[in-house]
Amino acid sequence: ARQRPGTASGVVFISLEDDTGTSNVIVWNDTFEAQRQAIVGATLLRVTGTLEIQGQVIHVIARRLEDCSHLLADLEFHSRDFH
């Protein structure tokens, strides 16, 4: 999920989730503008940056964001019908 609140002075917040939980990615405006295409268009997004942990809250201050959506094409999956 990607959010850009009007009160955040151009900062973009991205929530990433995996099997360990959710982390918050903070993208400063200049980073967002430089890497807009990856942020807006990616189905699978790789984030490189600085990890900050405050209690149980995990933040990543994004330095580089990369669209890795092409990797999804190599995945094999099978539908399971539970009915």
C-alpha positions in Angstrom: 0.0 0.0 0.0 1.3 3.5 -0.9 0.2 6.7 0.8 1.1 10.3 0.2 -0.8 12.4 2.7 -1.1 16.1 2.0 0.2 16.9 5.5 3.4 14.9 5.0 5.3 17.5 3.0 5.7 15.2 0.0 6.9 12.2 1.9 5.5 8.9 0.6 4.7 6.0 3.0 4.7 2.4 1.7 3.6 -0.6 3.8 5.3 -3.8 3.0 4.2 -7.2 4.3 5.8 -10.6 4.4 5.4 -13.7 6.5 7.1 -12.0 9.5 4.8 -8.9 9.5 4.5 -5.4 8.2 7.1 -2.7 7.9 6.8 0.9 6.9 8.9 2.4 4.2 9.5 6.1 4.2 10.4 7.6 0.9 11.6 11.2 0.9 10.3 13.4 -2.0 13.6 13.5 -3.9 13.9 9.7 -3.8 10.3 9.4 -4.9 10.8 11.7 -7.9 14.0 9.9 -9.0 12.4 6.5 -8.7 8.7 7.2 -9.4 8.3 4.6 -12.2 9.4 1.7 -9.9 7.3 2.9 -7.0 4.1 3.4 -8.9 4.4 0.5 -11.4 5.9 -2.4 -9.5 4.0 -5.5 -8.4 7.0 -6.7 -6.6 9.2 -4.0 -5.1 12.7 -4.3 -3.6 13.6 -1.7 -1.1 17.2 -0.9 0.0 17.7 1.6 2.8 18.3 2.2 6.5 16.5 0.0 9.0 15.1 1.7 12.0 13.3 -0.1 14.8 11.3 1.7 17.5 9.8 -0.8 19.9 7.8 -3.2 17.7 7.6 -0.8 14.8 9.9 -1.3 11.8 10.8 1.5 9.4 13.0 1.5 6.4 14.2 4.8 5.1 14.3 4.1 1.4 17.5 4.9 -0.5 16.8 2.7 -3.6 13.6 1.1 -4.9 13.7 -1.5 -7.7 10.9 -3.0 -9.7 11.3 -6.8 -9.5 8.0 -7.7 -11.1 9.7 -9.6 -13.8 10.6 -12.3 -11.3 7.0 -13.2 -10.8 6.8 -14.7 -14.3 9.1 -17.5 -13.2 6.9 -18.6 -10.3 4.9 -21.7 -10.6 1.7 -21.9 -8.7 -1.4 -24.1 -8.6 -4.9 -23.2 -7.7 -6.5 -25.1 -4.9 -10.2 -25.6 -4.9 -11.6 -25.9 -1.3 -15.2 -26.4 -2.3 
